[in-house]
Each structure stands twice: as structure tokens, then as C-alpha cells.
Amino acid sequence: MKQRIPVSIMLTALLAAVLLVGCAAKTTPVDPMSTTAGINLRIAMRDLWVDHTTWTRLYIVSAVAGLPDAGEAGARLMKNQEDIGNAIKPYYGDDAGNKLTALLKNHISAAGAVVTAAKVGDQKKLVPAQARWTANADSIADFLSSANPNWARQGLADMLHEHLRVTTEEAVARIKKDWAGDVKAYDAIHMQAMMMADALSSGIIKQFPDKFK
């Protein structure tokens, strides 16, 4: 005959198991990337960079075609740079946010000069405009990497240079009326911008994990 285990012993063992599970749950660190706050930041940053790529595209389309709404599209694109700068203010302060906005507005201004020169094939203006655009990307990488050790300077520069490259491909395809190439370039820009957005939000979460519990 099998020996029955007393109920009191079974209850004691069950209680011990529950306590152990509870202790393990309390000591297991929560990944700030997966918390509601972390996910919300990642979504918000992606939304900002979707706006960036969308309004850049609309500006390129209007500017290349000589449409009267190019100025309005450009103004809305500039507003997006303010939005991106404002997004980092809760973590780095107003001065840093304003600095990033200024750098990003220079990025858009240089991009506009590149599109204008490329449209008419003016190499004398195109070359310095591209140099200014690239130098601005390096300045953005310098600024961001100095604010957050999780944003490696070279990694940022590489991403920003890639952003310039695919944006240039989009503008050139539009100018040449290469509609298939234009669509392909925009798809590449969108995917690349999502990578940048995720890199920025991940860096913030890693630097300030207590804000994302």
C-alpha cells in the first residue's frame, strides 16, 4: 500500500513553492525596452521619422515639379525638425533639444539646396551643397554621441550618411522621371529611417532606464 503524504506537508511544500516563485518574480529585472513607457517612446520616435521621410518626399515632389505648394511642404518639414528636437528635451534639457532642432533645420536647408542645384544640373552649386549636407550630418553625429555614450559616433555618422545617400537617390530618380526608381528609393528611405528611430529610442532607454520602469 502506498504511503499517503500528510495534507499539512503538501500544503507546506506548496506554500514554499509559491513563495519561491514570488521571490523570483520580484528579483527578475524588467527589460525597460518592453515596458509601456519604453514601447511608447519607440512608437513616438518612429512617428517623428515617418513624418520626416513623408514631408521630405512631398517637398521633393513639389520642388522638382515646380508646384506652388513646395513652400508649404518645406515649412511643414521644418516643423518636423522642431518636433524631433522637442522629443529629446525631457532627457537632455531645452538647450540640447534646441541645438538638435537647429542642426536638423540646417540638414533640411542643405537638402533643399542639393535638390535645387540637382534639378537644373548646376554642378558649381551642387558640389558645395552636398559637402555642406555631409558636414552637417557629421555635426549631428558629434552632438548626439557627446550626449549619450550608447550612441556611437561612427555608427551615427554611418546611418546619417546612408540617409543622405538614399534621399539623394530619391531626388535624382524624381528629376529623371524614373518613377520605379523613385518608389524604390522611398521604400529604402522609410526602412532606413525606422532603423535610425529605433537606434535613437534604444539609446535613450539604455541611458535612462529608471524612466522606463
N, C-alpha and C positions, 0 to 999 in steps of 0.2 A: 504494500500500500504506500502510495506517495505521501510524503510528509507535507502537510499544509503549512504555508508561511503565515504566521500570525498577521492579522489585519493591521495591527499597530506598527509592525515592522515595515509593511508595504507602504503605509501612509507616510512613515518617516522617510523612507527612501524616495518616495515621490516628491515630498516637500523639499528634500535636499536637491533633487534634480531640478526642480523649478527655480530654487534659489541660485543654483549654478548657472542656469540659462539666463536668469535675470542679471546676474553679475557680469556675465559675458557680454550681454547686450549693452550694459552701461559702459563697459570699458572699450568696446569696439568703436574706433573713431569713425565719425561720419564724414564721408567724402564731400567737401564743400562744393565740388563741381555738380553733384547730384541733388543738392538741396533746392528748395523752391527759389531761394534768393539767387543761387548760382545759375539755375536754368533761366530765370528771368533776365539776368544780366546778359547771358549769351544770346537770348532771343532779341533783346533790345539792341545789342551791338550789331547783330545780323541785320535787323531792320534799318539801322542807320546806314549800313554799307549797301543794302539793296537800294535805298534812296540815292546813295552816291552814284552807283552804276546806272540807275534808271535816268536820273536827271543829267548825268554826263552824256548818256546816249541821246536823250531828247535835245540837248544843246547841240551836239554834233550834227544830228539830222537837220535841225533848223538852220544852223550856221552854214553848213555845206550847201543847202538848198537856197540860202538867202531868204528864208522865211521871216516875216515880221515878228514872230514870237521868240526869236533867238534871245533877245534881251531879257524877256521874262523867264525863259528857261535857265539862262545864266544866273539871274538873280535868285531863283529858287535853289539852284545848285550851290550858290554861295551860302544860303541859309542852312543847307545841309552841313557845311563845314562848321558853322556855329553850333549846330546840334551835336556834332561829334565832339567838339571841344567841351561843350557843357556836360557831356556824358562822363568825362573823367574828373570833373570838379569835385564830386563827393569824395574822391580818393586822394587827389593831389592838390586840391585848392583852386581858387579862382584864377590866380596868376598863371598856373600851369595850363588850365583849361583855355584861357585867353591866348596863351602862347601857341598852343596846338591849333586853335582856330586861325590865328594869323598865318602859321605855316601852311595850313591846308588851303587857305584862301590864295596864298601865293602859288600853291600847286595848281589850283584851278585857273588862275590868271596866266600862268605859264602854259598850261594846256591849251587855253584859248589862243594864245599867240602861235602855238605849234599848228593848230588847226587852220588858222587864218593864213599862215605862210604856206602850209602844205596845199591848201585849196588853190592858190594861184601859182604854185611851183616856184616860190621865191626862196631860193637856197640861201641867199645872203641873210635873210631873216630867220629862216628855218633852223639853220645850224646853231646860232646863239640861243634861240628859243628852246631848242632841245637840250642844250647844255645847261641852261637855267633850270629847266624842268628836272633834270637829273640831279643837279646840285641841291635843289630844294628837297628831293627825295632823301638825299644823304643827310640833310639838316633835320628832317623829321626823324630819321633813324637815330641820329645823335641825341636828339631831345628825348625821345621815348626810352631809349636804352639807359639814359642817365637817370630816369625817374624810376625804373623798375629793373632789378637785376634778372628777372625772369624773361625780359625781352632782350635777347642777344642782339647786339648792334648789327653784326653781319647778317643774321637771319632776317632782321627787319629790312635792312637795305636790299637784300635779295628779293624779298616779297614786294617791296615798293618799286624796284626796277622792273620786276615782272609785270606789275600793274601798269607801268608806263608802256611797256612793250605791247601788251595786248590792247591797251587803249589806242596806241598808235596804229595797230593793225585794223582796229575798228574804223578809225577815221580815214585811213588810206583806202580801205575797201569801199567806204561810203563815197569818197571822192571819185574813185574809179568806177562806181556803179556796179561793183562786184557784190551783188545782193546776197549770194550764197556765202561769200567770204565775210560779209558784214554780219550775217546771222551767226555764223560760226564764231567770229571774234567776240560777239556779245555774250554768247554762251560761255566762252572761256573767261571773259571778264567777270561774269557773275560767279562762277565757281571759285575763281581766284580771290575775289572779294570776300566770299564766305570764309575762306581759309584765313585771310587777314583778320576778319572779325573774330573768329574763334581764337586766334593767337592772342589778340588783344584782351578779350574777356578772360581767357585762361590765365594770362599773366597777372591780371588784376586779382582774380580769385586766389591765386597762389600767394600773392604778396599780402593780401588782407583776408586770410581765411576766417578770422573771427567775425567778419561782416557777413559771412555766408553760411552760418551755422543753421 
